[in-house]
Amino acid sequence: MKPWLILSQAEIESIHHASLRVLAETGIILTHTEMRSLLLDAGGSLKNGRVLMPTNLVEKALQECGKKVTIQGRSGTTVALGDDNLHWHNLGGARDVFDPKTGYPRAAVVKDVNDSTRLLDALDQVSTITPFFTPQDVPGALMSIAMYRETLPFTTKPVQGPGVHTAQEVNFVVRMAEVIGQASEVLTLSASPVSPLNFPNNLVDSMMKIAYHGIPFGPLPCPTAGTTAPFSIAGALTQQNAEILASITISQLINPGLPIIYCGRLAMMEPRTGNSVWGGVELGLASAATVQISHYYGLPVNVYGFTTNAHTLDLQNGYERALNALLPALAGADELSGIGEMDAGVMGSYAQMVCDNEIAAGIGRAKRGFLVNEDSLAVDVINEVMNSTHTYIAERHSINYLRSGEILFTKLSERSSFSEWDQSGRKEFANNAQVEAERLLQKHEVTPLDKNQDKELNKIMQAAKEALVLNPIHREFSN
């Protein structure tokens, strides 16, 4: 099925050239001593305290960066981004868990990191896993490292690292990744510029460390159109692209050829409140455009798919997330994020993960389309049925297409008559998902780490605690 394209080639090129102008004429806020020196030596300049990046430097970085990203799980399973398949992973870093018994959120704890990972491991549409929750029973300085440590033992799927904020966090996460394999093969990492166009020292430290270690890198700007980016979608995409291109340039100065995942998280402002809107269809449009911009550069792309501002598993939740996932999926996204997301990323839900697994299967079915050929046109089958007492269901042709996946079999959706549904207790989609989540958490087992691996992870965690909590010292990047 051909991609659904929201932008023309000329429009993509317009955004590209506008982004280059932003970097060359406006520049980025960057005071990091070493990186500023590297940029100036490479042809950059200073204006109004900002660093200007010349077009030739940015385009050289785009040319040099690695355009294939493969991540391996500890079972040996690999996921290749850019292989013409749509991959899915979950929301990362939710603070709260939706409690179906009370209908209210509660603070996430370490056990939620464990359980969410094990549930995601059981879901067939989930390709890779990002640490889902930020456990509130862990000191803030250890949060990112603890998230990764508490995810690794509960899945054999590839694990993409949490968002990192400092070079020390990068070092500790890399050491943990090395417990299960070569870090550059079993880990990806992301870091977020602060919109608009701000690259604080600790962020640059982390970007440089990621590049130094050779870890596939996903620049992850999260602008909000109307507050931290222009209100026009085209303008917000231009700024987001400039932030990504600047991040790519920084990484390539440290390690030319470093593999890049183009990530975009553009949201819109709600004009009546000023809040960031994750559920509006504009997010789906922006994500679809982000897919095209990334592919213009030949880079694999990860954008949000499942997003909503809804606070519970209701009608708003369902239509917002399905619509916003379908648009970038049809545009050809390599990876969609957000499985399990609620409340604009603040909250997650076990039932939501199961719901999204089924919605993802439906989107995959929509993306495949259907065949139109002599066999599928079925002229001979129509003739056979019309000239006999047969029904279509009895035809071999129907059986073949049922087996080939022409019709998607759902696990949670209601397909019975009203009376049958009524008599069975009026079970709804969200209820079915909660029951399935509880069943999977009870039954699903994951091959554990061996004792030496677990012991080594504990040792690294203790070292992180001593460095970041008991004796915190910030050090700028150094080899």
C-alpha angles and dihedrals in degrees: 000000000000117000119261105239124205096179129054119227089254091053092050090051090049091055091046094052092043089054091051089052091052091053094043099041106027102022133189133288103249126149099163103133100217098040093045089054091049092050093048091048089051093056103279124133141197128253127169089345093305128112115242118210115208117227095242091056093051094045091048089054091050090051094049102043120104112258101193123073123186122175124192131207124218089256089061094254111143133201118201114201110214096032092123091260127113112238127191136207136170136262111275128220105012112173099205139043121219108234109211092198096058100023089229133103123254130195115272119241135190092273088060090056088053096044096043090051092050091049092049088049088059096050113095098210094055110097102176134010131225119192100273107202135040100225111226092204090069125079111260094241090058097042102104093041093047091049091057094042092051092048101051099069095050103058140039091200120101111283120214112205126249122260107280128211106185140035090244091058089051091052094051095045090049090051089052092048089053088062089071102030147314104330095226089056102043102035142058123182135198134199128188126227111216108247127264097048097296121146109184119201096254090051092051089047090056094046091051092048092049089052093044091055092047094238116159104257132216114194103212114194114176106195122171114216109235098024111039097011137029114290093234111088091226091052093046090050089050092054093043089051091049090053091050093046090050090051091050091050092051092050094047092052087061099038118009109211096028108157114251133204109199106224128184130182103174114165132176132240118245100232094210096054109013090237122141110259116215098164103057119106088241088076090057091049092049091047092051090050090047088056091055094046091051093049089050085066093043092244129137111248136216120189136158116277108164108051135145141156090215117123097209141025096278139131093279090053093052100047096042096052096041093050095045092049096045096056098056090037091058089045088061105261114183094208133011123199135199107075105161095014122146137163096026092306097308094103139035136193136205091217089049090057090056092045091051092049088061094043089050090054089052092050089049088053092050091049092054093057115188139283124256109196139119094281096046093045084064099200092153091048092051089049092049094051094044091052096047143043091255125118123218093249090065094054121106086225090064092048091051092052093045089054093046093059100254087143119042113229110218126207102197108027120099113249103159129095121274093256093050090048091047093050093048092058102271093270111189132208095260092048091050089050093051091050091049092048091053091047093051093046089052097045109027116097127190125205103255127231113261117258095256092052092049091047091051092050090052090050091052091046091053091049089051091050091052093047100041106028109022098035110012115185123167115221125184117234118293135158 
